[in-house]
């Protein structure tokens, strides 16, 4: 699985609603499908009304999305509290 950042917009009322969302997907087509499913279910927007401006594969450690963090928690390094160094005793 890879992490993707998708940017675009969709019509909301009389304005355009822009978005940037991070997804975990196997490839770009899967990421598009997840985006259409997510926005369609949350905002009741049809797939044909969603405009995708860019799809980029990203480093999972740069994402703040809980789904991406969870999916890559074993592979990314997070800042943890410093451990006690036994050599100083």
N, C-alpha and C positions, 0 to 999 in steps of 0.2 A: 504494500500500500504506500501511496505517496501523498504529500500534502499539496493542495492547490489553492491559490488565491484568485477569486473571480470578481471582476468589477463590471458594473453595468448600470442599467436603469430600467424602470418600468413606470407606466402611468399610474398616478395615484390622484384621483380627483381631477383637477385641472393643471396639475404640476407633474414634473418628472421626479420620481424618487430614486436617488442614486444609492448604490450599495457596494460594499466590498465585503465578501464573505469567504472564510477559509473552510475547506472541506478535506476530508480524507477519502481518497478514491483510488482505484486501480489505474485509471488513465483519464485523459481529458474528456472523453465521451461519458464516462461514468460520473465525472465531476459535473458536467453539464446536466445530466439527468438528475443528480442530487440537488442541484441548484433549482431547476424547474420544479421539482417536487416540493422543495422547502418553501420557496416563495409562493407557489401556487396554493399550497395548503394553508400557509399563514396569512396571506394577503388576498387570496381569491383572484389571482391574476393568471390569465391563460398563458401558455407557453409562447404563443405567437406574439404576445405583447411584451415579453421580456427581451431586452436588448443586452447582449453580452459584448462588452468593449474589450476585455482582455482576460485570458486565462494563463496564469503563470504557475509553474511548479516552484514551490518555496521550500526553504529549510524549515522543518517543523519547529525548531527552537525560536523562530522569529514570530510565531503565531501566538495570539492571546486567546484563541478559541478553545473552550474547554474540551471539545471533541477531539481536536488535533493534539492537544496536550495529553489527553488520556490515551489516545492511540499510540503515541510515541514516547510514553513516560519511561519506558525501559531503555530507549536508545538515545534520549537527549540528556544532556547534563544540566542539572539545575543547581542553583546556588544553595548549598546547605550550610548549616551552622558548622563552624570550624571545629574539628575534632581536637581532643586533647593530645598533645604531643608527649609521649612517654620519655623521650630522650632528654627532656629538660629537668627531670627529677634527679 
